[in-house]
Structures are given as structure tokens and as C-alpha cells.
Amino acid sequence: TILDLPALEAGKFSLFIMPLSLPEVINNVQERFPEANLGHRFSLIIPEGLPLIKADERALNSVLYHLIDNSLKYAPKGRITFTAKAQDQGVRMMLYDEGPGIPLEEQERIFEMFHRLDSSDSKEVYGHGLGLPLAQRFMEAMGGWIRVDPINEIGACLVLWLPHAEECLPAI
């Protein structure tokens, strides 16, 4: 992450945008976490027939890894749910957790480099405040976006969107 972020900002991080299957990507990301961490806490709700998305596999893996990792750190006992559905020429994804949530005044700042909601927890919760800034920059570089859902009342909810792969294919 520390090396990817400056490379991305300098335009020296090569993205290979291609059609990807979101269920395959999220399953690969899940495998990077020990079963003891995810286990019964993680729910995946993805409808069959979800269109392929336009993304860079390495970048999307990184985004989803950082989001799930944050949920595990800040909601150590709560449930984590990942959903996806086709919407607006793309796929809308949501990651909910049952942690303490993100205060309204902090919802934009969490995407700033090195920003942490509570720096006093740095001994208990590892991290440097780079995962979410990287996730935001990767999502934007892939033609998508990420934001906090301000309506969520319990825990945190991050909403992501990426275009359908069909949107990037040339017309024949």
C-alpha cells in the first residue's frame, strides 16, 4: 500500500482494465483471511447473473481486502455483509459492518492519507490510515467511486460502484 499510493498518484501505477467477475474476485479476497477471522461473521449476497465489471483485478482485490480488513478491525465481534447488484450501467456494492460506525463529520476525512478516526487506538488496531485513501484512488482510476453511506445507523457502510464491462467494449 505504501508503494502503490505514490505510484498511483504519480501516474506510474499501470492498471489493466478488463471484464471481471465480481463473485470470483470477492471469493479470492475472502481466501486471504483466516477462517477464524471471517467464519460465520461474513455474509456475501450477490445475485446470480450479475454483469461483469470493468476493473483492474489487482486494484479491486486491494480495495476489497482493505475494506474487509477495516471491518474486521473495527467490528471485531460484529457481522460483516457484502452485497452487490446491477445498477445504473454498473454494479453497486455495499459493505456493512456492526462496528462503532463513522461519525458524520469524519465521513469525508476517512479518505485522507494517514487519517484515523481515533489515533488513541493505534496500539490495539494496526494500520496507518492508507487503506481507504488507496481504495478511493483505485476506484476512481477504474472509472468508479466509493463513499460512506451517511444513512446507516448501526456500524459503517461503504458504497462502491464500478461500470459494467459492456460499457467499455467497442461497438461492433
Solvent accessible surface area in square Angstrom, and as a share of the most:
residue,aa,sasa,rsa
1,T,58,0.34
2,I,114,0.58
3,L,148,0.74
4,D,31,0.16
5,L,3,0.02
6,P,78,0.49
7,A,30,0.23
8,L,25,0.12
9,E,99,0.44
10,A,65,0.50
11,G,66,0.64
12,K,163,0.69
13,F,25,0.10
14,S,74,0.48
15,L,42,0.21
16,F,138,0.58
17,I,67,0.34
18,M,83,0.37
19,P,56,0.35
20,L,16,0.08
21,S,27,0.18
22,L,0,0.00
23,P,46,0.29
24,E,116,0.52
25,V,3,0.02
26,I,0,0.00
27,N,69,0.35
28,N,68,0.35
29,V,0,0.00
30,Q,47,0.21
31,E,141,0.63
32,R,133,0.48
33,F,17,0.07
34,P,82,0.51
35,E,133,0.60
36,A,100,0.77
37,N,66,0.34
38,L,9,0.04
39,G,30,0.29
40,H,160,0.71
41,R,30,0.11
42,F,21,0.09
43,S,26,0.17
44,L,63,0.31
45,I,102,0.52
46,I,35,0.18
47,P,64,0.40
48,E,174,0.78
49,G,80,0.77
50,L,24,0.12
51,P,33,0.21
52,L,78,0.39
53,I,0,0.00
54,K,49,0.21
55,A,0,0.00
56,D,6,0.03
57,E,71,0.32
58,R,150,0.55
59,A,0,0.00
60,L,0,0.00
61,N,25,0.13
62,S,20,0.13
63,V,0,0.00
64,L,1,0.01
65,Y,55,0.21
66,H,33,0.15
67,L,2,0.01
68,I,1,0.00
69,D,14,0.07
70,N,35,0.18
71,S,4,0.03
72,L,19,0.09
73,K,35,0.15
74,Y,73,0.28
75,A,3,0.02
76,P,88,0.56
77,K,186,0.79
78,G,12,0.12
79,R,101,0.37
80,I,0,0.00
81,T,28,0.17
82,F,1,0.01
83,T,29,0.17
84,A,6,0.04
85,K,110,0.47
86,A,54,0.42
87,Q,60,0.27
88,D,97,0.50
89,Q,116,0.52
90,G,0,0.00
91,V,0,0.00
92,R,46,0.17
93,M,0,0.00
94,M,27,0.12
95,L,6,0.03
96,Y,74,0.28
97,D,13,0.07
98,E,92,0.41
99,G,15,0.15
100,P,114,0.72
101,G,15,0.15
102,I,27,0.14
103,P,62,0.39
104,L,131,0.65
105,E,131,0.59
106,E,32,0.14
107,Q,24,0.11
108,E,136,0.61
109,R,104,0.38
110,I,9,0.05
111,F,11,0.05
112,E,77,0.34
113,M,85,0.38
114,F,134,0.56
115,H,31,0.14
116,R,42,0.15
117,L,74,0.37
118,D,72,0.37
119,S,83,0.54
120,S,92,0.59
121,D,22,0.12
122,S,60,0.38
123,K,191,0.81
124,E,136,0.61
125,V,22,0.13
126,Y,139,0.53
127,G,28,0.27
128,H,129,0.58
129,G,16,0.16
130,L,15,0.08
131,G,15,0.14
132,L,23,0.12
133,P,1,0.00
134,L,1,0.00
135,A,0,0.00
136,Q,42,0.19
137,R,64,0.23
138,F,1,0.01
139,M,0,0.00
140,E,97,0.44
141,A,48,0.37
142,M,3,0.01
143,G,45,0.43
144,G,9,0.09
145,W,82,0.29
146,I,9,0.05
147,R,106,0.39
148,V,12,0.07
149,D,26,0.14
150,P,77,0.49
151,I,142,0.72
152,N,47,0.24
153,E,166,0.75
154,I,128,0.65
155,G,10,0.10
156,A,16,0.13
157,C,1,0.00
158,L,14,0.07
159,V,1,0.00
160,L,0,0.00
161,W,42,0.15
162,L,0,0.00
163,P,13,0.08
164,H,30,0.14
165,A,1,0.01
166,E,93,0.42
167,E,100,0.45
168,C,50,0.30
169,L,97,0.48
170,P,113,0.71
171,A,108,0.84
172,I,219,1.11
